[in-house]
Amino acid sequence: MFTLLVVLILVVCLLLALVVLAQNPKGGGLSNQFGSGGAANLMGVKRTGDLLEKLTWGFAITLIVLSLGTHMITFGDGPARSINQQRAQQVKLPAPAAPAAPAPGATVPTPAPATAPQPAQ
């Protein structure tokens, strides 16, 4: 499911980039270079601009919804957790090293007791 959403996000990103590149409010964008200048004359410049603007908003909203969907799948409490979270829970950290025991018969130095400094008179 997560992989499907990521693929959909990539497709929507590609389509959004194409739609944004195709529009130019001054009339000299990519839409004229790919032969849709005739379509703009046929449909009218205003209607073509409205269509591109609606497509831009639609793809942008779809991108946001799909991104939030991947977040819900990744950080949900159900069985659909991400692979990285499952691996992180399975990794076992090495146990901390125990302090070395002193050799038999060896004396262990003890730290001197801390004394409070005497005020100067």
Phi, psi and omega in degrees: 000317180297317181295322178298316179295322179294319178296318177297321178298317180296320179295316179296321178298318179296314179295321178296318179296318179296318180293320180293320178291331183286337184262143175208119184295342180268357173089014181239027183277195179293339182299327179283331183283334182261017172087007178272006173298324175293324178292326178294323177289325181289312182273341186096142184295322182296317182290323178295318178297320178295319179297315180295323179292319178294321177296320179298312179296319180297315179293323180294316179293320177298319179298317179295316181296317179294323178296318177294326177297319177294326177295317180295321179290319184292318186252019178287165180267359183275193181285356183266040178289162182287160181296323182294322179293321179294319179293322180295327179284334182274340182289130178257125179281149178293147179292144178295144182291133178284148178295145182293135178283143179290152179294150180299134179086353180274147177266141180260122180292136177255142180290149180291145180294144180283134178245145180283140179294141179277135177293141179283139180246000000 
